[in-house]
Amino acid sequence: MAAYRTFAAAFAYPDETFFAHFPALAAERCALAAEYDRLFRAGEAWLYGAEYTAQHEFQRVQLLADISAFYRAFAVQAEGDRPDALANELAFMHYLIFKRLRAVARGETPEGAKAAVCREAEKKFFSEHLSVPAQKIAEKILTLAPSGFYAEISRELLAFLESEREFFGHSP
């Protein structure tokens, strides 16, 4: 759960929330902001999953609608960006795990109704909307920035995605 939260912060703009997760990088604030702008705002790499998976505009619209439906089903709204923004999708996975663990902490068995719904949503959202686009985004970042913070976090994300695929029992 914590990994999803950390990755969500890492792929969001380096603001106060970012530095709350990465306080050791505070001295690099300006350099990180410049690197973020170069990589993601100047259009070299998109942080939006649909840009890597949609074949055409209609498919992009459908993907965004599907992701938004997941969010609505759990009373979540995308924060400040498109629903397919990598940071939003990672934060949503964190939320699903939190809800499942909270249900269990309140006395429900891991197989109970609320926990099972969250678990199934985790698996489905990961496989349908996060796994492949996140991998493609991380790989794109590594081609554009082979070193530095975003390269390091992209390598960590790739390793994490692989472990999650094993956990959920499927391949990319």
N, C-alpha and C positions, 0 to 999 in steps of 0.2 A: 504494500500500500504506500509506504513512504517513498519508494522508488518512483512511482507514478507522480507523486506530488513534486518531487525534486526535478524530474524531467519536465513537468509542466512549467515550473518556474524557470528552468534553464532555457526553454524555447520561447519564452515571453520576452518582451522588451526589457532590457536591463534597467529596471527602476527600483524603487524601495523594496518591493516584494521579492524581486530577484536577489538583491543584496541581503535580504533577511535569510535567504537560503544559502547564499554564498558570501558570507561576510569577509572571508579572506581575500575576496576579489575587489573589495571596495576601493583600493588604491588604483585599480585599473578601470574605474568607472567610465572615463572618457574613451579609452581605447576600446572597451567592450561595446559601448554605444556606437562608435564609429564602425566597428566590425559588423555589428548587427545591421546597421544601416546599409553597409556595402553588400553584405550577403543577401539580406532579406527585403530591404526596402527599395534597393536599386534594381530589383528584379532578377538578380542572378540565380537565386534559389527561392522557390515558393515554399512557404510553411503551411500550405493548404493541400490536404490530401487529394481532393478532387482534381487538382491540377495535374496530378501524376497518374490518376486512374480513369478519369472520364475520357471517353473517346470523342465526345461531341457535347455541345451545349445542353442538349436535352438530357443526356446522361448526367451531366454535372448538376443540373437542377434536381434530378431525381435523387442523386446521392446526398445533396444538401437537405432535401426534404426527409430522406430516411434518417439521417443523423439527427435532425431537429425532432423527429418523432421519438427517437430514443430519449432525447433530453426531456421532451414534454411528458413522456411516460413516467419519468422520475421527478417531475416538477423542477427541472433545471433549465436555465436559459444560458445560451452562450454569452460569455462576458466580453464585451467590447470588440468582438471580432467575428468572423464567419464561424459557423458551426464546425466546419472541417479544419479549423486552425489546429495545428498539432498541439499547442498548449491547452486548448479547450478539450480536445479529445483525451489527452493524458489526464487532465483534471477530472474529467467525467469518470474515467476508470478508477481513479482514486476514490471518488464519491461512491461508486457502486460497491467497492470493497468495504468502505467505511460503513455503508448501510447494512451490508451483509454481516459484518462483524458486530455491529451494534445490535442487530436482531438476535444474534447468538449470545451476546453479553446480557441481554435482557431475558434470557432463559429459553429462547427458541433453540431447537436442535439445528445443526448445520443443514439438515435435510428438510427443515420446516418450511412453510409456505413463503414467508418473506425472504428468508435466506436463499431458498432455492430460486426464487424469481431473480434476485440480484445475481446469483451465481450464473444462471443461464444468460442474463443480460451481459455480464462480463464476457463470457465466452463468445457470444454472438457479436457483440460490438467489437471486440478485439479482432475476431476473424473477418468480419465484413467491412469494418471501417478504419481500423487502426494498424494492423500488422503490416500489410503491404505498403500502404502510403508512408507510414513512418520509416520503414526500411528504405524506400526510395528517397525520401527527404534526407535521411542521414547519409546515404551514399552520395547524393548530390552535394551536400555540404563538404564531404571529404574530398570530392574532386576540386572544389573551389577553395578550400582552406584545409590543407593537409596537416596543419599544426595549429596550436592555440586552443582556447577554451572550447570553441564550437566543434573543432575536430575531436577533441577528447570526449566531449559529452556525446557526440554522434557515435563514436566507437562504443562507448558505454551503452548507449541506447540500442545499438545493433546486437550486442551481447545479451542485453536484457530481453529484447524481442525474441531472440532465439530461446532463451530460458522459458519465456511465457508460452511460446509455441509448444514446447515440450510439456509444460504444465497443462495446457489446454488440450494437448493431444492432436495437434495438426501441424501441417507444414505450410510455408508461405505460398 
